[in-house]
Amino acid sequence: MRSGSYAGGASMRAFLEMLGNGQSLADLEQLAPRLAPGELDALRAEGFLQPTGTARFEELSIPDVIRAMRALWGAASGGLRTAATMSHAPMPLGWFEIDDEPCELVLVADDAHAIEAAARRRARALVLVPTDRAVPPELRARHGSRARVRIVVLSECLGARGGRVCRVDLPVPMASPLPPRAHPSPVAAGHSPGARSTQRRAPIFEGATAWEQLAFFGLDNHTILVHFERRSRRLTAHDLGLAGKVSRRQCVPFEMLMAFCENDGCLKTRRFGGAQATKTTLSRLRKKLKEAFGIEGDPFFAFKPGTGWAARFRVGDREDEMERELSPRARATLERAGKLGRR
């Protein structure tokens, strides 16, 4: 099928280029003019773009992209973990059937080496590639519709129809069967320029006045333990305001906080995008931590070349001292009740 949006534009190519590059944030001032009418609303309705609290930037939600691809191709996850970020390696999404034979659904970034690796899969597979930028014509010819490993370019088969993302490579365009996601506007969410929320929640620890008084411990991929004096709290992304209001899934800033906990309180990585994307995510994390704990000071030291960012709060992965003092019987009781962190 020829490239072109069902809505009459560029078939979401601008968004899919960002997806193929592994970007985590979308600059709407650059993205919106390159989209066809209706495509921005469709991307939001599908959950591909999530609000960040600013009018200009929105977050690319890789889990929502993966769920939509599974739904559009009728694939079951088969217990596979839904990735939070795009990988440079081929990403298995699940399985579906073609002519009563299992076929693996795979998502690949716009990376020539990753695409070639996916094309060499031994089992039958359908390889989804965001755009054709890194797919040579000869590779496409070898992996066409009748090949055991078939390459499908998303910019040629996805479009917008009725405010939803749909497949336009079918005789009748098929919209994602997943329910549309709510996407509050920055103004409706109280984030218009210059506006301040009048509602303020109580801090997590009354009496905490400096970040150095707090100690953060990573318990698992979804929970952190925070100590203040002789008190402690287990906190999730939702507790810190770092989860989607509708989906309740943790956002990228929470993953950045976990990265601080995993690296002794330091952050020196390109995992969250380029320098500007990392600064934007760190700014969001800084704001939410200050709101959650009611501490006005900056929770992070200034960036230092060679070191990156460092947390002012203490960080570690040690077991809670109070839990270590529990008797085996008390520990077993609390574990059955789900009150202890996973080890």
Buried (B, 14 or more C-beta within 10 A) or exposed (E): EEEBBBBEBBBBBBBBBBBBBBBBBBBBEEBEEBBBEBBBBBBBBBBBBBBBBBBBBBBBBBBBBBBBBBBBBEBEBEEBEBBBBBBEEBBBBBBBEEEEEEBBBBBBBBBEEBBBBBBEBEEBBBBBBBBBBBBEEEBBEEBEEEBEBBBBBBBBBBBBBEBBBBBBBEEEBBBBEBEBBEBEEBEEBEBEEEEEEEEEEEBBBEEBEEBEBBBBBBBEEBBBBBBBEEEBEBBBBBBBBBBBEEBEBBBBBBBBBBBBBEBEBBBBEEBBBEEEBBBBBBBBBBEBBBBBBBBEEEBBBEBEEEEBBBBBBBBBEEBBEEBEEBEEEEBEEEBEEEEBBEE
